[in-house]
Amino acid sequence: FRRVLFRSRPARIAGLAARGVVSAVEAERLQAAFATLLDAVLRQQLADEAAGLVPGNLVDTAALAPPQRAALKDALKAVRSFAKTAAADLTGRVW
């Protein structure tokens, strides 16, 4: 997207918003989604480590409390919505 060269994901999202590629509201939604996803993966990795397992990227959603599961689901919806919009913008196809 228009050469956003920042390395960190939050900075890239802010760069997209600064260039008008995404709205401020969409950028905020993506920032929150990123934080939620990162939190879920890191908590799972800590749990894996405590259980003597090799930490990975899979989150055991059954082990999450309902509010955490709902937040994770909302975060994934935000990312999917952005991905669909980006794909449509790049290809000209509407999903």
C-alpha positions in Angstrom: 0.0 0.0 0.0 1.7 3.1 -1.3 5.1 2.3 0.1 4.5 2.3 3.9 8.1 1.4 5.0 7.7 1.2 8.8 8.9 -2.0 10.4 6.5 -2.4 13.3 2.9 -3.4 12.6 1.5 -0.5 14.7 3.6 2.0 12.8 2.6 0.5 9.5 -1.1 0.8 10.4 -0.5 4.4 11.5 1.3 5.0 8.2 -1.7 3.7 6.3 -4.0 6.0 8.2 -1.7 9.0 7.7 -1.7 8.4 3.9 -5.5 8.1 3.9 -5.4 4.4 2.8 -7.5 3.5 5.8 -9.7 5.7 8.0 -8.7 6.7 11.5 -11.5 4.5 12.8 -10.3 1.5 10.8 -6.7 2.1 11.9 -7.8 2.1 15.5 -9.8 -1.1 15.0 -6.7 -2.7 13.4 -4.4 -1.5 16.2 -6.8 -3.0 18.8 -7.1 -6.2 16.8 -3.3 -6.5 16.6 -3.0 -6.0 20.4 -5.7 -8.6 21.1 -4.1 -11.2 18.8 -0.6 -10.6 20.1 -1.8 -10.8 23.7 -3.6 -14.1 23.0 -0.6 -15.7 21.3 1.9 -14.5 24.0 -0.4 -15.8 26.8 -0.7 -19.2 25.0 3.1 -19.3 24.6 3.6 -18.7 28.3 1.0 -21.4 29.1 2.8 -23.8 26.7 6.2 -23.0 28.3 4.7 -23.6 31.8 3.3 -26.9 30.7 6.7 -28.0 29.3 5.5 -27.7 25.7 7.3 -26.0 22.8 5.6 -22.6 22.4 3.8 -22.1 19.1 1.4 -19.8 17.5 -1.8 -21.8 18.0 -4.2 -20.5 20.7 -6.4 -23.0 22.6 -9.6 -21.0 22.3 -11.4 -23.6 24.5 -9.2 -22.5 27.4 -10.1 -18.8 27.1 -12.8 -17.2 29.2 -15.9 -16.2 27.1 -15.0 -12.4 27.1 -11.4 -13.3 25.8 -12.8 -15.6 23.2 -15.3 -12.9 22.0 -12.5 -10.3 21.8 -10.3 -12.7 19.8 -13.2 -13.4 17.5 -13.8 -9.7 17.0 -10.1 -9.1 16.3 -10.1 -11.9 13.7 -13.1 -10.3 12.0 -11.4 -6.9 11.9 -8.3 -8.5 10.2 -10.5 -10.4 7.8 -12.4 -7.4 6.8 -9.3 -5.4 6.2 -7.8 -8.3 4.2 -10.9 -8.5 2.0 -10.9 -4.7 1.4 -7.1 -4.8 0.6 -7.5 -7.7 -1.8 -10.4 -5.9 -3.6 -8.4 -2.7 -3.8 -5.4 -4.6 -5.3 -7.3 -6.8 -7.7 -10.4 -4.9 -8.5 -12.6 -7.8 -7.5 -15.3 -7.4 -4.9 -15.7 -10.4 -2.6 
